[in-house]
Amino acid sequence: MTVCPKPADHDLPDVADMLSWNQSDRVIGFRNDYRAYPGDLFRHGDPFPLPRADRRLIDASYTVGGVSHDLDDYLDRQSVTGMLVLKDGKIAYEYYGAGNDPSTLWTSRSVGKSVVSTLVGVAVKEGKIASLDDLVTRYEPDFAGTAFEGVTLRQLITHTSGVDWNEDYTDPGSDFAKLTACEASDDTYRCVFGLVHGLKRKPGVEPGEVWSYTTGGAWLLGDILEKATGTNIATYLQEKIWKPFGMADDGVWHSYEPGRHDMGGHGFNATLTDWGRFGLYVMRNGELADGTETLPDGWVRDARTWTTARGSVTASHPEGTYGYQWWNNSIAADAAAASPPRTAAMAENLWALGIFGQVIMVDQAQQLVIVQWSTWPQAEPAFDTLPLETSLMFSAIAGELSRR
């Protein structure tokens, strides 16, 4: 790597226990993820400039449960270890905590799903993937006769395949826990392939009918991307986005077979400002600095056209919860005693989300990108707790920067 990430902690927690790490373990584990697993490097290009904004974010506040919280409160309540706010492509706020600094590579968890879905868009633009309406088995013939028979890439990317998968992070017998165990063992690719290949369909559910979040399906999407493009995820990212858009630092992708196969469901490790640059790439609809368009027309709009399959439409998000591996994390429609208030425009923002509080939020209308690294005490807290406060604070930041 061209820069040695810091800090490089000496004693790393056991990755097999990732779901039950304590707060200290999470800080150390998440910033050393690129060292804990095999990885594939993706190299940077000539840096896309991120000048300092004239209008800096000084503070923002929100109210929940009748109590107001300012930015300092928020950083503490969310166990934030890094935060970046880009307004009109300029740095309005940059924060590092828990010993992190601008060279730190932090792991994405499922934020990587949004990166992979964006790379799928690049592959469609290039003709490597003909259509999202292609069947999974066109690219994965070994999955003929499995639960994924008859499933399209569109259903896979929106998590509406109808294939049964238990994502419960608190259940040691869940499919996600089994995948995590595979990642801590030898021959990871074969182990995960076998796990996903052996999944069953939800009883009575046809493809496209029900939304159900699945890291197993996201792994399969990444495997399809690699087979369609003839290269691993890290190399494709490097050649199509990381170098040409102008990321400033090298990154590492969690690899199941170094040089051949990277994990499509998570495992992206990069600096805070390069997380922000990726958000800018999406905000610009995949347009490079020289004007080259790298995503299909309307791809980002389609990525936030939330599926209305059963389970995606909720009282909190009546528009739908999920798109092309991006989330609608707008302020809940049924949130009580909370401010700022919810607006319809919030549902047009894209949120890349990872467990324990990893976030990239892209607001194209306000030309705003917000990145957050966190070590929440739970992988997936109830939506009306820390996730709601995230959406409230991000909305407050948007309002503060638009007023000044």
Secondary structure by P-SEA (a helix, b strand, c coil): ccccccccccccccccccccccaaaaaaaaaacccccbbbbbbcccccccccccccccccccccccccccaaaaaaaacccbbbbbccccccbbbbcccccccbbbbbcaaaaaaaaaaaaaaaaaccccccccccccccccccccccccccaaaaaaccccbbbbccccccccaaaaaaaaaaccaaaaaaaaaaaacccccccccccbbbbbaaaaaaaaaaaaaaacccaaaaaaacccccccccbbbbccccccccccccccbbbbcaaaaaaaaaaaaacccccccccccccaaaaaaaccccccccccccccccccccccccccccccccccccccccccccccccccccccbbbbbccccbbbbbbbbccccccccccaaaaaaaaaaaaaaaaaac
